[in-house]
Amino acid sequence: MHRSVGASVRFVASAVALVCLFASAVAFVRGDAHANGGTAPSTCAAPESHQFDFWIGDWVVTDSAGAKVLGTEHNVSVLGGCALQENWNGSDGSVGTSLNAYIVGPKKWHQSWIANNGNLLLLDGAFAGGKMVLQGASAGPKGTILNRITWTPLADGRVRQTWDISTDGGKTWVMSFDGYYKRKP
């Protein structure tokens, strides 16, 4: 697929705006270090800020049978523990990254995801019932798509990620991704 120069410029401008927006959100989470005598506040030390730490690490992602490798992922804690950065490399050539942070004011998690196909997702949610569930709307070819992504830490150390989509405002959901993350040796 070839993009026009204008489309490429808009894509890059959108990506830069997303990074700036997320940096502003993380600054909001952390507070102004200058107003705190040059030291970072303790908001990122709160247990809520580390509810997604189970996803940190190097992973091989497979289907439910473990027979087909869907991709690999390298997830790291960044910004002094205030955010988690996801780095996806799909077996199909897809590449994407996200920044995830607990936002103290509204007491919710936020994810900003962007991929090499131009897919941009802005998701919000919470860790409850032993799962991280983030949800948000995106534009689809026939209207708005609701995305609901769930990460569940499993007893054997793996993490299951499901991605459900709805095209009818959340009345019905269809699973579009079911991946099992196993730590690399």
C-alpha positions as protocol buffer text, in pm:
chain_id: "A"
residue {
  index: 1
  type: MET
  ca { x: 0 y: 0 z: 0 }
}
residue {
  index: 2
  type: HIS
  ca { x: 138 y: 342 z: -95 }
}
residue {
  index: 3
  type: ARG
  ca { x: 48 y: 652 z: 98 }
}
residue {
  index: 4
  type: SER
  ca { x: 38 y: 998 z: -49 }
}
residue {
  index: 5
  type: VAL
  ca { x: 283 y: 1252 z: 88 }
}
residue {
  index: 6
  type: GLY
  ca { x: -6 y: 1436 z: 252 }
}
residue {
  index: 7
  type: ALA
  ca { x: -127 y: 1117 z: 423 }
}
residue {
  index: 8
  type: SER
  ca { x: 226 y: 1041 z: 544 }
}
residue {
  index: 9
  type: VAL
  ca { x: 266 y: 1391 z: 685 }
}
residue {
  index: 10
  type: ARG
  ca { x: -73 y: 1365 z: 860 }
}
residue {
  index: 11
  type: PHE
  ca { x: 26 y: 1025 z: 1002 }
}
residue {
  index: 12
  type: VAL
  ca { x: 359 y: 1156 z: 1136 }
}
residue {
  index: 13
  type: ALA
  ca { x: 189 y: 1468 z: 1276 }
}
residue {
  index: 14
  type: SER
  ca { x: -71 y: 1247 z: 1446 }
}
residue {
  index: 15
  type: ALA
  ca { x: 200 y: 1025 z: 1593 }
}
residue {
  index: 16
  type: VAL
  ca { x: 394 y: 1327 z: 1725 }
}
residue {
  index: 17
  type: ALA
  ca { x: 74 y: 1473 z: 1871 }
}
residue {
  index: 18
  type: LEU
  ca { x: 1 y: 1139 z: 2038 }
}
residue {
  index: 19
  type: VAL
  ca { x: 346 y: 1124 z: 2195 }
}
residue {
  index: 20
  type: CYS
  ca { x: 313 y: 1483 z: 2319 }
}
residue {
  index: 21
  type: LEU
  ca { x: -32 y: 1413 z: 2457 }
}
residue {
  index: 22
  type: PHE
  ca { x: 88 y: 1104 z: 2639 }
}
residue {
  index: 23
  type: ALA
  ca { x: 394 y: 1286 z: 2773 }
}
residue {
  index: 24
  type: SER
  ca { x: 160 y: 1553 z: 2910 }
}
residue {
  index: 25
  type: ALA
  ca { x: -56 y: 1286 z: 3071 }
}
residue {
  index: 26
  type: VAL
  ca { x: 246 y: 1122 z: 3234 }
}
residue {
  index: 27
  type: ALA
  ca { x: 366 y: 1464 z: 3356 }
}
residue {
  index: 28
  type: PHE
  ca { x: 19 y: 1511 z: 3506 }
}
residue {
  index: 29
  type: VAL
  ca { x: 42 y: 1171 z: 3677 }
}
residue {
  index: 30
  type: ARG
  ca { x: 385 y: 1245 z: 3817 }
}
residue {
  index: 31
  type: GLY
  ca { x: 328 y: 1610 z: 3903 }
}
residue {
  index: 32
  type: ASP
  ca { x: 573 y: 1893 z: 3848 }
}
residue {
  index: 33
  type: ALA
  ca { x: 917 y: 1791 z: 3979 }
}
residue {
  index: 34
  type: HIS
  ca { x: 1023 y: 2155 z: 4005 }
}
residue {
  index: 35
  type: ALA
  ca { x: 737 y: 2230 z: 4242 }
}
residue {
  index: 36
  type: ASN
  ca { x: 847 y: 1933 z: 4449 }
}
residue {
  index: 37
  type: GLY
  ca { x: 1206 y: 2045 z: 4505 }
}
residue {
  index: 38
  type: GLY
  ca { x: 1337 y: 1862 z: 4198 }
}
residue {
  index: 39
  type: THR
  ca { x: 1232 y: 1515 z: 4316 }
}
residue {
  index: 40
  type: ALA
  ca { x: 961 y: 1303 z: 4165 }
}
residue {
  index: 41
  type: PRO
  ca { x: 650 y: 1267 z: 4379 }
}
residue {
  index: 42
  type: SER
  ca { x: 555 y: 929 z: 4520 }
}
residue {
  index: 43
  type: THR
  ca { x: 237 y: 889 z: 4309 }
}
residue {
  index: 44
  type: CYS
  ca { x: 408 y: 632 z: 4088 }
}
residue {
  index: 45
  type: ALA
  ca { x: 504 y: 429 z: 4395 }
}
residue {
  index: 46
  type: ALA
  ca { x: 135 y: 372 z: 4474 }
}
residue {
  index: 47
  type: PRO
  ca { x: 23 y: 9 z: 4428 }
}
residue {
  index: 48
  type: GLU
  ca { x: -228 y: 113 z: 4159 }
}
residue {
  index: 49
  type: SER
  ca { x: 58 y: 235 z: 3941 }
}
residue {
  index: 50
  type: HIS
  ca { x: 199 y: -118 z: 3932 }
}
residue {
  index: 51
  type: GLN
  ca { x: -115 y: -322 z: 3865 }
}
residue {
  index: 52
  type: PHE
  ca { x: 5 y: -387 z: 3507 }
}
residue {
  index: 53
  type: ASP
  ca { x: 358 y: -493 z: 3608 }
}
residue {
  index: 54
  type: PHE
  ca { x: 263 y: -858 z: 3546 }
}
residue {
  index: 55
  type: TRP
  ca { x: 293 y: -774 z: 3173 }
}
residue {
  index: 56
  type: ILE
  ca { x: 656 y: -651 z: 3196 }
}
residue {
  index: 57
  type: GLY
  ca { x: 907 y: -882 z: 3028 }
}
residue {
  index: 58
  type: ASP
  ca { x: 1001 y: -1057 z: 2706 }
}
residue {
  index: 59
  type: TRP
  ca { x: 727 y: -1276 z: 2563 }
}
residue {
  index: 60
  type: VAL
  ca { x: 645 y: -1520 z: 2287 }
}
residue {
  index: 61
  type: VAL
  ca { x: 276 y: -1490 z: 2197 }
}
residue {
  index: 62
  type: THR
  ca { x: 90 y: -1796 z: 2068 }
}
residue {
  index: 63
  type: ASP
  ca { x: -263 y: -1913 z: 1995 }
}
residue {
  index: 64
  type: SER
  ca { x: -453 y: -2101 z: 2269 }
}
residue {
  index: 65
  type: ALA
  ca { x: -306 y: -2438 z: 2164 }
}
residue {
  index: 66
  type: GLY
  ca { x: 48 y: -2299 z: 2171 }
}
residue {
  index: 67
  type: ALA
  ca { x: 93 y: -2428 z: 1815 }
}
residue {
  index: 68
  type: LYS
  ca { x: 107 y: -2102 z: 1620 }
}
residue {
  index: 69
  type: VAL
  ca { x: 341 y: -1816 z: 1712 }
}
residue {
  index: 70
  type: LEU
  ca { x: 152 y: -1488 z: 1666 }
}
residue {
  index: 71
  type: GLY
  ca { x: 444 y: -1264 z: 1758 }
}
residue {
  index: 72
  type: THR
  ca { x: 685 y: -1150 z: 2025 }
}
residue {
  index: 73
  type: GLU
  ca { x: 672 y: -867 z: 2270 }
}
residue {
  index: 74
  type: HIS
  ca { x: 920 y: -671 z: 2482 }
}
residue {
  index: 75
  type: ASN
  ca { x: 748 y: -472 z: 2759 }
}
residue {
  index: 76
  type: VAL
  ca { x: 939 y: -244 z: 2994 }
}
residue {
  index: 77
  type: SER
  ca { x: 878 y: -8 z: 3281 }
}
residue {
  index: 78
  type: VAL
  ca { x: 964 y: 350 z: 3176 }
}
residue {
  index: 79
  type: LEU
  ca { x: 962 y: 702 z: 3318 }
}
residue {
  index: 80
  type: GLY
  ca { x: 1074 y: 597 z: 3664 }
}
residue {
  index: 81
  type: GLY
  ca { x: 805 y: 331 z: 3695 }
}
residue {
  index: 82
  type: CYS
  ca { x: 523 y: 567 z: 3596 }
}
residue {
  index: 83
  type: ALA
  ca { x: 446 y: 394 z: 3266 }
}
residue {
  index: 84
  type: LEU
  ca { x: 476 y: 63 z: 3087 }
}
residue {
  index: 85
  type: GLN
  ca { x: 589 y: 56 z: 2724 }
}
residue {
  index: 86
  type: GLU
  ca { x: 472 y: -229 z: 2501 }
}
residue {
  index: 87
  type: ASN
  ca { x: 672 y: -324 z: 2192 }
}
residue {
  index: 88
  type: TRP
  ca { x: 492 y: -573 z: 1961 }
}
residue {
  index: 89
  type: ASN
  ca { x: 640 y: -757 z: 1663 }
}
residue {
  index: 90
  type: GLY
  ca { x: 380 y: -974 z: 1490 }
}
residue {
  index: 91
  type: SER
  ca { x: 462 y: -1282 z: 1284 }
}
residue {
  index: 92
  type: ASP
  ca { x: 260 y: -1118 z: 1004 }
}
residue {
  index: 93
  type: GLY
  ca { x: 496 y: -818 z: 990 }
}
residue {
  index: 94
  type: SER
  ca { x: 284 y: -594 z: 1211 }
}
residue {
  index: 95
  type: VAL
  ca { x: 471 y: -371 z: 1454 }
}
residue {
  index: 96
  type: GLY
  ca { x: 324 y: -156 z: 1726 }
}
residue {
  index: 97
  type: THR
  ca { x: 392 y: 16 z: 2051 }
}
residue {
  index: 98
  type: SER
  ca { x: 188 y: 146 z: 2339 }
}
residue {
  index: 99
  type: LEU
  ca { x: 237 y: 352 z: 2650 }
}
residue {
  index: 100
  type: ASN
  ca { x: 29 y: 257 z: 2952 }
}
residue {
  index: 101
  type: ALA
  ca { x: -9 y: 453 z: 3275 }
}
residue {
  index: 102
  type: TYR
  ca { x: -230 y: 478 z: 3579 }
}
residue {
  index: 103
  type: ILE
  ca { x: -380 y: 827 z: 3588 }
}
residue {
  index: 104
  type: VAL
  ca { x: -415 y: 931 z: 3953 }
}
residue {
  index: 105
  type: GLY
  ca { x: -683 y: 1203 z: 3919 }
}
residue {
  index: 106
  type: PRO
  ca { x: -961 y: 997 z: 3759 }
}
residue {
  index: 107
  type: LYS
  ca { x: -819 y: 672 z: 3906 }
}
residue {
  index: 108
  type: LYS
  ca { x: -804 y: 486 z: 3576 }
}
residue {
  index: 109
  type: TRP
  ca { x: -558 y: 322 z: 3342 }
}
residue {
  index: 110
  type: HIS
  ca { x: -488 y: 466 z: 2998 }
}
residue {
  index: 111
  type: GLN
  ca { x: -324 y: 310 z: 2692 }
}
residue {
  index: 112
  type: SER
  ca { x: -214 y: 490 z: 2375 }
}
residue {
  index: 113
  type: TRP
  ca { x: -136 y: 237 z: 2099 }
}
residue {
  index: 114
  type: ILE
  ca { x: -7 y: 302 z: 1748 }
}
residue {
  index: 115
  type: ALA
  ca { x: 93 y: 48 z: 1484 }
}
residue {
  index: 116
  type: ASN
  ca { x: 276 y: 47 z: 1152 }
}
residue {
  index: 117
  type: ASN
  ca { x: -58 y: 15 z: 970 }
}
residue {
  index: 118
  type: GLY
  ca { x: -172 y: 350 z: 1110 }
}
residue {
  index: 119
  type: ASN
  ca { x: -399 y: 190 z: 1370 }
}
residue {
  index: 120
  type: LEU
  ca { x: -438 y: 425 z: 1667 }
}
residue {
  index: 121
  type: LEU
  ca { x: -619 y: 316 z: 1983 }
}
residue {
  index: 122
  type: LEU
  ca { x: -686 y: 524 z: 2292 }
}
residue {
  index: 123
  type: LEU
  ca { x: -814 y: 298 z: 2568 }
}
residue {
  index: 124
  type: ASP
  ca { x: -916 y: 354 z: 2929 }
}
residue {
  index: 125
  type: GLY
  ca { x: -1015 y: 118 z: 3207 }
}
residue {
  index: 126
  type: ALA
  ca { x: -920 y: -49 z: 3530 }
}
residue {
  index: 127
  type: PHE
  ca { x: -765 y: -349 z: 3698 }
}
residue {
  index: 128
  type: ALA
  ca { x: -1045 y: -543 z: 3868 }
}
residue {
  index: 129
  type: GLY
  ca { x: -1121 y: -905 z: 3941 }
}
residue {
  index: 130
  type: GLY
  ca { x: -760 y: -1002 z: 3867 }
}
residue {
  index: 131
  type: LYS
  ca { x: -775 y: -862 z: 3511 }
}
residue {
  index: 132
  type: MET
  ca { x: -677 y: -543 z: 3331 }
}
residue {
  index: 133
  type: VAL
  ca { x: -965 y: -434 z: 3107 }
}
residue {
  index: 134
  type: LEU
  ca { x: -925 y: -131 z: 2877 }
}
residue {
  index: 135
  type: GLN
  ca { x: -1185 y: -7 z: 2632 }
}
residue {
  index: 136
  type: GLY
  ca { x: -1218 y: 265 z: 2371 }
}
residue {
  index: 137
  type: ALA
  ca { x: -1374 y: 358 z: 2039 }
}
residue {
  index: 138
  type: SER
  ca { x: -1204 y: 373 z: 1701 }
}
residue {
  index: 139
  type: ALA
  ca { x: -1315 y: 454 z: 1348 }
}
residue {
  index: 140
  type: GLY
  ca { x: -1400 y: 157 z: 1129 }
}
residue {
  index: 141
  type: PRO
  ca { x: -1488 y: 131 z: 759 }
}
residue {
  index: 142
  type: LYS
  ca { x: -1860 y: 126 z: 843 }
}
residue {
  index: 143
  type: GLY
  ca { x: -1867 y: 344 z: 1155 }
}
residue {
  index: 144
  type: THR
  ca { x: -1752 y: 335 z: 1514 }
}
residue {
  index: 145
  type: ILE
  ca { x: -1592 y: 22 z: 1655 }
}
residue {
  index: 146
  type: LEU
  ca { x: -1577 y: -39 z: 2030 }
}
residue {
  index: 147
  type: ASN
  ca { x: -1259 y: -218 z: 2137 }
}
residue {
  index: 148
  type: ARG
  ca { x: -1234 y: -406 z: 2467 }
}
residue {
  index: 149
  type: ILE
  ca { x: -896 y: -560 z: 2548 }
}
residue {
  index: 150
  type: THR
  ca { x: -847 y: -781 z: 2853 }
}
residue {
  index: 151
  type: TRP
  ca { x: -518 y: -905 z: 3002 }
}
residue {
  index: 152
  type: THR
  ca { x: -542 y: -1188 z: 3252 }
}
residue {
  index: 153
  type: PRO
  ca { x: -239 y: -1318 z: 3444 }
}
residue {
  index: 154
  type: LEU
  ca { x: -262 y: -1699 z: 3456 }
}
residue {
  index: 155
  type: ALA
  ca { x: -151 y: -1929 z: 3740 }
}
residue {
  index: 156
  type: ASP
  ca { x: 124 y: -2085 z: 3522 }
}
residue {
  index: 157
  type: GLY
  ca { x: 293 y: -1744 z: 3465 }
}
residue {
  index: 158
  type: ARG
  ca { x: 146 y: -1682 z: 3121 }
}
residue {
  index: 159
  type: VAL
  ca { x: -77 y: -1386 z: 3036 }
}
residue {
  index: 160
  type: ARG
  ca { x: -388 y: -1422 z: 2821 }
}
residue {
  index: 161
  type: GLN
  ca { x: -489 y: -1124 z: 2608 }
}
residue {
  index: 162
  type: THR
  ca { x: -827 y: -1111 z: 2438 }
}
residue {
  index: 163
  type: TRP
  ca { x: -946 y: -833 z: 2209 }
}
residue {
  index: 164
  type: ASP
  ca { x: -1320 y: -809 z: 2157 }
}
residue {
  index: 165
  type: ILE
  ca { x: -1486 y: -568 z: 1913 }
}
residue {
  index: 166
  type: SER
  ca { x: -1842 y: -443 z: 1884 }
}
residue {
  index: 167
  type: THR
  ca { x: -1996 y: -263 z: 1587 }
}
residue {
  index: 168
  type: ASP
  ca { x: -2338 y: -219 z: 1749 }
}
residue {
  index: 169
  type: GLY
  ca { x: -2254 y: 3 z: 2045 }
}
residue {
  index: 170
  type: GLY
  ca { x: -2163 y: -282 z: 2280 }
}
residue {
  index: 171
  type: LYS
  ca { x: -2477 y: -493 z: 2238 }
}
residue {
  index: 172
  type: THR
  ca { x: -2276 y: -782 z: 2095 }
}
residue {
  index: 173
  type: TRP
  ca { x: -1904 y: -859 z: 2095 }
}
residue {
  index: 174
  type: VAL
  ca { x: -1682 y: -1067 z: 1866 }
}
residue {
  index: 175
  type: MET
  ca { x: -1334 y: -1187 z: 1965 }
}
residue {
  index: 176
  type: SER
  ca { x: -1074 y: -1062 z: 1718 }
}
residue {
  index: 177
  type: PHE
  ca { x: -759 y: -1174 z: 1904 }
}
residue {
  index: 178
  type: ASP
  ca { x: -685 y: -1444 z: 2161 }
}
residue {
  index: 179
  type: GLY
  ca { x: -317 y: -1458 z: 2250 }
}
residue {
  index: 180
  type: TYR
  ca { x: -122 y: -1637 z: 2521 }
}
residue {
  index: 181
  type: TYR
  ca { x: 199 y: -1470 z: 2638 }
}
residue {
  index: 182
  type: LYS
  ca { x: 473 y: -1702 z: 2759 }
}
residue {
  index: 183
  type: ARG
  ca { x: 794 y: -1559 z: 2900 }
}
residue {
  index: 184
  type: LYS
  ca { x: 1103 y: -1614 z: 2689 }
}
residue {
  index: 185
  type: PRO
  ca { x: 1364 y: -1834 z: 2861 }
}
